[in-house]
């Protein structure tokens, strides 16, 4: 009897201990999982604590490059008594200019019609005043119709610009304008300017931190503006043809391309400690 009683007492105290140990184990696993989850979230958002002590500096840098691409506009205008004749004449001149550009190595995808219009043209006739100072109102009289076609041309070799301007002028172009020099790979130059600006900002921030007796911890903010190309020796040209077309080409004008300046202006905020 005594041996059985001892066994019963041991069994009665053993199971609560096992249950308590199991509960503690489950609680420990739960706390471990919660801790790992919290640490993982911190790895995504940084330190998990917003920076309270910061400094902000600006960096400005320029990159210069010689333009390699030119764009300009060519306009053909024809005025006749009727629309069909005006359109036919304008079409002949426009097609001749397009054909010439293609023979000079300009791809069809780089020739774009940016405007085409047909508009009536009027003359205003003032009535003849009588001896008693009465002047009858004037009236508009239809003179004819004007057809206008404008082509925008992209030249991927800026050195050809002068010859092309002379060539289209000899084929009856009414005006040539909007000469503009650009760089085909603009993004690469913007990236160069940005990198230089960031390095300047870093140097300025380090110097400021040294003066303040603090240390830079990390970057907590960044913004950029600028990247607008500035043109040097940009040519602006407007020429008028005699309207007859088919004449010999005029001497090619000298078109200096100069340099383009790409500027990047960055603002960087650093956490300090």
C-alpha positions in Angstrom: 0.0 0.0 0.0 2.7 2.4 0.9 4.6 1.7 -2.4 1.4 2.2 -4.4 0.8 5.5 -2.7 4.3 6.8 -3.5 3.8 5.9 -7.1 0.5 7.7 -7.3 2.0 10.8 -5.7 4.9 10.8 -8.2 2.5 10.4 -11.1 0.3 13.2 -9.8 3.2 15.7 -9.6 4.9 14.6 -12.9 2.2 15.6 -15.4 1.8 19.2 -14.2 5.6 19.6 -14.6 5.5 18.2 -18.1 2.6 20.5 -19.1 4.3 23.5 -17.6 7.5 22.7 -19.5 5.6 22.3 -22.7 3.8 25.6 -22.2 7.2 27.4 -21.5 8.6 25.8 -24.7 5.7 27.0 -26.8 6.0 30.5 -25.3 9.8 30.6 -26.0 9.2 29.6 -29.7 6.5 32.3 -30.0 8.8 35.0 -28.6 11.6 33.9 -30.9 9.4 34.0 -34.0 8.2 37.5 -33.1 11.7 38.7 -32.5 12.9 37.3 -35.9 9.9 38.9 -37.7 10.7 42.3 -36.1 14.3 42.1 -37.1 13.4 41.1 -40.6 11.1 44.1 -40.9 13.9 46.4 -39.8 16.1 45.1 -42.6 13.6 46.3 -45.1 13.0 49.8 -43.8 16.4 50.6 -42.4 17.0 51.1 -38.7 13.3 51.3 -38.0 13.8 54.6 -36.3 13.4 57.9 -38.1 16.6 60.0 -38.2 16.4 63.0 -35.8 19.7 64.7 -36.3 20.5 65.5 -40.0 22.3 67.8 -42.2 21.4 68.7 -45.8 23.9 69.8 -48.5 23.7 70.6 -52.2 26.0 69.5 -55.0 26.2 71.1 -58.4 28.2 69.7 -61.4 28.4 70.4 -65.1 29.3 68.1 -68.0 30.3 69.5 -71.4 29.9 67.7 -74.7 30.0 68.5 -78.4 26.6 67.9 -80.0 26.3 65.1 -82.5 22.7 65.5 -83.6 20.9 68.4 -85.4 17.3 69.1 -86.0 15.7 71.8 -88.2 12.4 72.6 -89.9 11.7 73.1 -93.6 8.5 74.8 -94.8 7.0 74.8 -98.3 4.3 77.3 -99.1 2.3 77.6 -102.3 -0.5 80.0 -103.2 -2.8 79.5 -106.2 -6.3 80.4 -107.3 -7.6 76.9 -106.5 -6.7 74.4 -103.8 -5.8 71.6 -106.1 -3.2 73.6 -108.0 -1.7 74.9 -104.7 -1.6 71.3 -103.3 0.0 69.9 -106.4 2.8 72.5 -106.5 3.4 72.2 -102.8 3.5 68.4 -103.0 6.1 68.5 -105.8 8.4 70.7 -103.8 7.9 68.8 -100.6 8.5 65.4 -102.3 11.7 66.8 -104.0 13.0 67.9 -100.6 12.3 64.5 -99.0 13.9 62.7 -101.9 17.0 64.9 -101.6 17.3 64.3 -97.9 17.2 60.6 -98.4 20.0 60.8 -101.0 22.0 62.5 -98.3 21.7 59.6 -95.9 18.7 60.9 -93.9 16.6 57.9 -92.8 12.9 58.1 -93.5 12.1 57.8 -89.8 14.0 61.0 -89.2 11.8 63.0 -91.5 8.5 64.0 -90.0 5.6 66.1 -91.2 4.8 68.4 -88.3 2.3 70.7 -90.0 0.1 70.7 -93.1 -2.6 73.3 -93.7 -4.8 74.7 -96.4 -6.2 78.2 -95.8 -8.0 80.8 -98.0 -6.3 84.1 -98.7 -8.2 87.3 -98.9 -7.6 90.9 -100.1 -9.4 93.7 -98.2 -10.9 96.3 -100.6 -11.9 99.6 -99.1 -14.9 101.3 -100.7 -14.4 104.6 -102.5 -15.4 107.6 -100.5 -17.9 110.0 -102.1 -17.7 113.8 -102.2 -20.0 114.1 -99.2 -17.5 112.3 -97.1 -19.4 109.0 -97.1 -17.1 106.0 -97.1 -18.9 102.7 -97.7 -17.6 99.7 -95.7 -14.8 97.6 -97.2 -15.1 94.0 -98.2 -13.0 90.9 -98.4 -12.3 89.4 -101.7 -11.0 85.8 -102.1 -7.6 85.9 -103.7 -6.7 82.2 -103.6 -5.6 79.4 -101.3 -2.3 78.8 -99.5 -1.0 75.3 -98.9 1.8 75.0 -96.3 3.7 71.8 -95.3 6.4 71.8 -92.6 8.9 69.0 -92.2 11.1 68.4 -89.2 14.4 66.8 -90.0 16.7 65.0 -87.6 20.4 64.8 -88.8 22.5 62.3 -86.9 25.7 63.8 -88.2 25.8 67.4 -87.1 28.6 68.1 -89.6 26.1 67.8 -92.5 23.9 70.5 -91.3 25.3 73.3 -93.5 25.1 71.3 -96.7 21.6 70.2 -96.0 20.4 73.7 -95.3 21.8 74.9 -98.6 20.4 71.9 -100.4 16.8 72.2 -99.3 16.8 76.0 -99.9 17.7 75.4 -103.6 14.7 73.1 -104.0 12.1 75.7 -103.3 11.8 75.7 -99.5 10.0 78.8 -98.3 11.7 78.9 -95.0 14.3 76.9 -93.0 14.3 77.5 -89.2 14.6 76.0 -85.8 18.1 74.8 -86.1 18.9 73.0 -82.9 21.9 70.9 -81.7 21.4 68.0 -79.3 23.2 64.9 -78.0 21.8 61.6 -79.0 22.9 59.8 -75.7 21.7 62.5 -73.4 21.0 60.0 -70.5 24.6 59.0 -70.2 25.7 62.6 -69.8 23.0 63.3 -67.2 24.3 60.3 -65.3 27.8 61.7 -65.4 26.7 65.1 -64.2 24.7 63.4 -61.4 27.6 61.3 -60.2 29.9 64.4 -60.1 27.2 66.4 -58.2 26.8 63.6 -55.6 30.5 63.4 -55.0 30.6 67.1 -54.4 27.7 66.8 -52.0 29.5 64.0 -50.1 32.7 66.0 -49.8 30.8 69.0 -48.6 28.9 66.9 -46.0 32.1 65.4 -44.7 33.7 68.8 -44.3 30.6 70.1 -42.5 30.5 67.0 -40.2 34.2 67.5 -39.3 33.6 71.1 -38.5 30.6 70.1 -36.3 32.5 67.3 -34.6 30.0 64.7 -35.6 30.0 61.6 -37.8 27.9 60.8 -40.9 25.8 57.7 -40.4 23.8 57.2 -43.6 21.9 59.0 -46.4 18.3 59.5 -45.5 17.1 61.8 -48.3 17.9 62.7 -51.9 16.5 64.9 -54.6 17.6 66.2 -58.0 16.8 69.0 -60.3 18.4 70.4 -63.4 19.7 68.1 -66.2 18.6 70.8 -68.6 21.1 71.1 -71.5 22.4 74.6 -72.1 23.5 75.3 -75.7 26.5 77.3 -76.7 27.0 78.7 -80.2 23.4 77.6 -81.0 22.6 78.5 -84.5 19.3 80.2 -85.3 18.6 80.4 -89.0 15.8 81.4 -91.3 16.2 81.5 -95.0 13.8 82.3 -97.8 14.0 80.7 -101.3 13.0 82.4 -104.5 10.1 80.0 -104.8 11.1 78.7 -108.2 12.9 75.6 -107.1 15.4 73.6 -109.1 18.1 76.2 -108.8 21.7 75.5 -108.0 22.5 75.1 -104.3 23.9 78.2 -102.5 27.3 77.9 -100.8 26.8 75.9 -97.6 26.7 78.1 -94.5 29.2 77.5 -91.7 27.3 76.2 -88.8 29.4 76.0 -85.5 28.0 73.5 -83.1 29.8 74.7 -80.0 29.2 72.7 -76.8 26.2 71.7 -74.7 26.3 72.0 -71.0 24.4 69.5 -68.9 23.9 70.5 -65.2 22.9 68.4 -62.3 21.8 69.9 -59.0 21.4 67.4 -56.1 20.3 67.8 -52.5 21.4 65.1 -50.1 20.3 64.7 -46.5 22.6 62.7 -44.1 21.9 61.4 -40.6 24.6 62.4 -38.2 25.7 61.2 -34.7 
